[in-house]
Amino acid sequence: MRSVFTLGFALLLGANCTAQTTDSVESKHLSNIRQLTFGGDNAEAYFSFDNKQLVFQSNYKEWGVSCDQIFYMDVDKGAAQKPPMLSTGKGRTTCAYFMPGNKTILYASTHQGGDNCPDAGDLHKGGKYLWPIFNTYDIYVADLNGKILKQLTNAPGYDAEATVSPDGKKIVFTSDRSGDLELWTMDIDGSNQKQITFGLGYDGGAFFSPDSKKLVFRASRPQTPEAIEEYKQLLKQGLVAPTNMEIYTCNVDGSDLKQVTHLGKANWAPFFHPSGKKIIFSSNHASKTGFYFQLYMMNLDGSGLEQITDQSLFNAFPMFSPDGKKLVFSSNRNNGGTHDTNVFIADWKD
């Protein structure tokens, strides 16, 4: 449910879409920044294995949807017009990703739980921003005509946030089937499902390293008795409070678990640099209000923190193209004073 979470953050930011500094830091690593979508909330744009296409989710009302659905577009053409929709149009969807061969995708959907968008309820209960964890999410594989070919998960509860290893052999996803929100892996055909994280707290948004041997993800780890009780009570209600998250890494089997950031606030949407030696991620740790998310990059041990973006109040969901030449991300820049979040692509310079 990465996008639902992020777009909620974006809505909290308001309509401010102006640059935060006169001399942008973005020119060091980003050039030829190009906007690919032009309305609504668009996020989680992820490349095909051949670098040519992007699959993403959107709730753009002009495309005839009432909540997040899955679409795809050519990198060169963008989505100025309505692109092909790959989800069923029923329920709510999230977390799409290309499968090996570039002819199929996987994504999570609640459509078997009902045709309507599930009600998220009050996401500001008790003065905190909350994320809904819909228990009707399961993970499906569909072709580029939108035909569902296979259901990969069918356990009771939340199964979503799936991504595919660069070698095309494994899938990592988040599930609460064990009673907590943990990372699980499965083979590319859905078999051999295994739990790989076990610490109390929310583990999610995982991606593989370029060599497919490691994972990077976001996690909350409540420590005090009060924080632990709050986490457990919210989870019983299908909710998570995402205000305190840090970036972690581990091996694909869950071993060598390490907390990489100790920045405080919300650090999330991590992705490996093409070298496998750095991590790019979104964070509001430098914000005084909490509603100011920029992209940062750091070494695998958390050292060498470097700010990548400084334009607009919200930047997240960075992904490098498989060939390492481009970076795609979501931002509320250039939104004409609206709340829109759009997909942008840039040439990457090391």
C-alpha positions in Angstrom: 0.0 0.0 0.0 2.9 2.3 -0.6 1.0 4.8 -2.8 -2.1 5.1 -0.5 0.3 6.0 2.3 2.3 8.5 0.3 -0.5 10.2 -1.4 -2.0 10.8 2.0 1.2 12.5 3.0 1.0 14.6 -0.2 -2.5 15.7 0.6 -1.4 16.9 4.0 1.2 19.1 2.3 -1.4 21.4 0.8 -1.0 23.1 -2.6 2.4 24.7 -2.1 4.5 23.6 -5.1 7.2 26.2 -5.2 10.9 25.6 -4.9 12.4 25.8 -1.5 15.8 27.2 -2.5 17.1 29.6 -5.1 20.0 27.5 -6.1 18.7 23.9 -6.5 20.8 21.0 -5.4 19.0 18.9 -8.0 21.3 19.8 -10.8 24.2 17.8 -9.3 22.5 14.4 -10.0 19.3 15.2 -12.0 19.1 16.6 -15.5 16.4 16.8 -18.2 13.6 16.4 -15.6 10.4 15.6 -17.5 6.8 15.4 -16.2 5.0 12.2 -17.3 1.5 12.6 -15.7 -0.7 15.7 -15.5 -3.5 15.3 -12.9 -4.7 13.4 -9.9 -2.5 11.5 -7.5 0.1 9.4 -9.3 2.8 7.3 -7.6 4.8 4.1 -7.5 6.0 4.3 -11.1 8.3 1.4 -11.6 10.3 0.5 -14.7 10.0 -2.6 -16.9 13.1 -4.8 -17.1 13.9 -3.3 -20.5 13.7 0.3 -19.3 11.0 1.2 -21.8 7.8 1.2 -19.8 6.5 2.3 -16.4 3.7 0.8 -14.4 2.1 3.0 -11.8 -1.1 3.7 -9.9 -3.4 6.7 -10.1 -6.8 8.0 -8.8 -7.2 10.6 -11.5 -10.9 11.1 -11.7 -10.8 12.2 -15.4 -9.6 8.6 -16.2 -12.9 7.3 -14.7 -11.6 5.8 -11.5 -12.8 6.5 -7.9 -9.7 5.2 -6.1 -6.2 4.0 -7.0 -6.0 1.7 -10.1 -3.1 0.4 -12.0 -1.9 1.9 -15.4 1.1 1.7 -17.6 2.8 4.0 -20.0 5.8 4.2 -22.4 8.7 6.1 -20.8 9.1 8.2 -24.0 5.4 9.1 -24.4 4.2 9.7 -20.8 0.6 9.8 -19.9 -0.8 13.1 -21.1 -3.8 11.1 -22.4 -5.5 8.3 -20.5 -3.0 5.3 -20.6 -4.1 1.6 -20.6 -5.6 0.5 -17.2 -4.3 -2.9 -16.2 -6.3 -3.5 -13.0 -10.0 -4.5 -13.0 -11.4 -1.1 -12.0 -12.9 -2.7 -8.9 -11.8 -2.3 -5.3 -8.5 -0.5 -4.6 -5.2 -1.4 -6.0 -1.6 -0.7 -5.1 2.1 -1.7 -5.6 2.3 -2.8 -9.2 5.6 -4.2 -10.6 6.8 -5.7 -13.9 7.4 -9.4 -14.1 10.3 -10.9 -16.0 9.8 -10.7 -19.8 8.0 -7.3 -19.6 4.7 -8.8 -20.7 3.0 -9.2 -17.3 2.8 -7.3 -14.0 1.9 -8.1 -10.4 -0.2 -5.9 -8.2 -2.2 -6.0 -5.0 -6.0 -5.5 -5.1 -9.0 -5.7 -2.8 -11.5 -6.5 -5.7 -12.3 -9.9 -4.3 -13.5 -8.2 -1.1 -16.0 -6.0 -3.1 -16.4 -3.9 -6.2 -16.4 -0.6 -4.3 -13.3 1.2 -3.0 -12.9 0.1 0.7 -13.6 2.8 3.2 -10.5 4.0 4.8 -12.4 5.7 7.7 -11.0 8.5 9.8 -7.2 8.7 9.0 -6.6 11.5 11.5 -7.9 9.7 14.6 -6.4 10.9 17.8 -4.5 13.7 16.0 -2.2 11.3 14.1 -2.0 10.5 10.4 -2.8 6.8 9.9 -2.5 4.3 7.1 -5.2 1.8 6.4 -4.1 -1.9 6.1 -7.0 -3.4 4.1 -7.4 -7.1 4.9 -8.8 -7.9 1.5 -5.6 -7.2 -0.4 -4.1 -10.1 -2.3 -1.4 -10.2 -5.0 -2.2 -11.0 -8.6 -0.5 -11.3 -11.9 -2.0 -9.7 -15.0 -1.1 -9.3 -18.6 -0.8 -6.0 -20.4 -4.4 -6.3 -21.5 -5.5 -6.3 -17.9 -6.4 -10.1 -17.8 -5.6 -11.6 -14.4 -3.6 -14.7 -15.1 -2.9 -15.9 -11.5 -3.5 -15.1 -7.9 -0.2 -15.4 -5.9 -1.5 -15.0 -2.3 -4.7 -16.2 -0.7 -4.0 -16.1 3.0 -6.4 -14.2 5.2 -5.4 -10.6 5.8 -3.1 -8.1 4.2 -0.8 -9.2 1.3 0.6 -6.3 -0.7 3.8 -4.2 -1.4 5.3 -6.8 -3.7 8.4 -6.2 -5.8 10.5 -8.5 -8.1 14.2 -9.3 -7.9 16.4 -8.1 -10.8 17.3 -11.7 -11.6 13.6 -12.5 -11.9 13.6 -15.4 -9.4 12.0 -13.9 -6.2 9.2 -11.7 -5.0 9.3 -9.8 -1.7 6.0 -8.6 -0.1 4.5 -7.5 3.2 1.9 -9.7 5.0 0.2 -9.7 8.4 -0.7 -13.4 8.2 1.6 -14.1 11.2 -0.1 -11.5 13.3 2.3 -8.6 12.5 3.3 -6.7 9.4 6.4 -8.6 8.3 8.4 -9.2 5.1 7.8 -12.4 3.2 9.4 -13.8 0.1 8.2 -16.2 -2.5 9.4 -17.7 -5.7 8.4 -16.0 -8.9 5.5 -18.4 -9.4 4.1 -17.8 -5.9 5.4 -20.9 -4.3 7.8 -21.3 -1.3 6.3 -18.4 0.7 8.5 -17.7 3.7 8.5 -15.1 6.5 11.9 -13.4 6.8 11.5 -10.6 9.4 10.2 -11.1 12.9 10.6 -7.8 14.9 7.5 -6.2 16.2 6.5 -3.3 14.0 5.6 -2.5 10.4 8.1 -3.8 7.8 7.3 -2.8 4.2 8.1 -1.2 0.9 11.0 -3.6 0.3 13.2 -3.7 -2.8 16.0 -6.0 -3.9 19.6 -5.0 -4.5 20.9 -5.0 -8.1 22.5 -8.4 -7.4 19.3 -9.8 -5.9 21.0 -10.8 -2.7 19.9 -8.0 -0.3 16.7 -6.1 0.6 16.2 -2.5 1.7 12.9 -1.6 3.4 11.2 0.8 5.8 10.3 -0.3 9.3 8.7 1.0 12.5 10.1 -0.5 15.7 8.0 0.7 18.7 10.2 0.5 21.9 8.3 1.9 24.8 5.4 0.0 26.4 3.1 2.9 25.4 4.3 2.8 21.7 4.0 -1.0 21.6 0.5 -1.0 22.9 -0.5 1.8 20.5 0.9 -0.1 17.6 -0.9 -3.3 18.5 -4.2 -1.6 19.1 -4.0 0.2 15.7 -3.1 -3.0 13.9 -6.2 -4.7 15.3 -8.2 -1.9 13.7 -6.3 -2.3 10.4 -4.3 0.8 10.8 -0.6 1.9 11.1 0.8 5.3 12.2 3.7 6.0 9.8 5.2 9.0 11.5 8.3 7.2 12.8 10.1 4.9 10.3 13.7 4.1 9.6 15.5 2.4 6.7 16.7 -1.2 7.2 18.6 -3.7 5.1 18.9 -7.5 5.3 19.9 -10.5 3.2 17.1 -12.1 1.1 16.7 -14.8 3.8 16.3 -12.1 6.5 19.8 -12.6 8.0 22.2 -9.7 8.7 19.4 -7.3 9.6 20.7 -3.8 10.0 19.1 -0.4 10.8 20.7 2.0 8.4 19.1 5.4 9.3 18.8 6.9 12.7 17.3 10.2 11.5 14.0 10.3 13.3 10.6 11.1 11.8 9.6 9.3 8.5 12.3 7.7 6.4 10.9 5.5 3.7 10.5 4.6 -0.1 14.1 3.3 -0.2 15.7 1.9 -3.4 19.2 0.7 -4.2 21.6 2.8 -6.3 22.7 0.9 -9.4 26.1 0.3 -7.8 24.4 -1.6 -4.9 26.6 0.5 -2.6 24.2 3.3 -1.9 20.5 3.8 -1.1 18.2 6.6 -2.2 15.1 7.3 -0.1 12.5 9.9 0.9 12.6 11.6 4.3 11.1 14.5 6.3 13.8 14.4 9.0 14.9 18.0 8.2 11.3 19.3 8.3 10.1 21.4 11.2 6.5 20.6 10.5 6.8 17.0 9.3 5.3 17.8 5.9 8.4 18.3 3.9 9.7 15.2 2.1 12.9 15.3 -0.1 15.0 12.6 -1.6 18.3 11.7 0.0 21.1 9.3 -0.8 23.5 7.5 1.6 26.0 4.7 1.8 24.8 1.3 2.9 26.0 2.0 6.5 24.1 5.3 6.6 27.1 7.5 6.2 27.6 10.1 3.5 24.0 11.5 3.6 23.3 13.7 0.6 20.2 15.6 -0.3 19.1 14.9 -3.9 15.9 17.1 -4.4 14.9 20.4 -3.0 12.0 21.5 -5.3 8.4 21.4 -3.9 7.3 20.0 -0.6 6.9 16.3 -1.5 9.3 14.0 -3.4 9.1 10.2 -3.0 9.1 6.8 -4.7 12.5 7.0 -6.4 13.5 4.1 -8.7 16.5 3.8 -10.9 16.0 2.3 -14.4 17.6 -1.1 -14.7 20.3 0.3 -16.9 21.0 3.0 -14.2 20.6 5.9 -16.6 17.3 7.4 -15.3 15.5 8.1 -12.1 11.7 8.1 -11.8 10.0 9.7 -8.8 6.7 11.3 -7.7 6.5 14.9 -6.7 3.9 17.7 -6.1 6.0 20.2 -8.1 4.3 21.9 -11.1 0.8 21.1 -9.8 -0.6 24.6 -10.5 -1.6 25.2 -6.9 -3.6 22.0 -6.6 -2.9 18.9 -4.4 -1.9 16.8 -7.4 1.1 14.5 -7.2 2.6 13.5 -10.5 5.3 11.2 -12.0 8.6 12.7 -13.1 11.6 11.2 -14.8 15.2 12.5 -15.0 18.6 11.6 -16.4 20.8 10.4 -13.6 24.4 11.7 -13.1 26.7 10.1 -10.5 
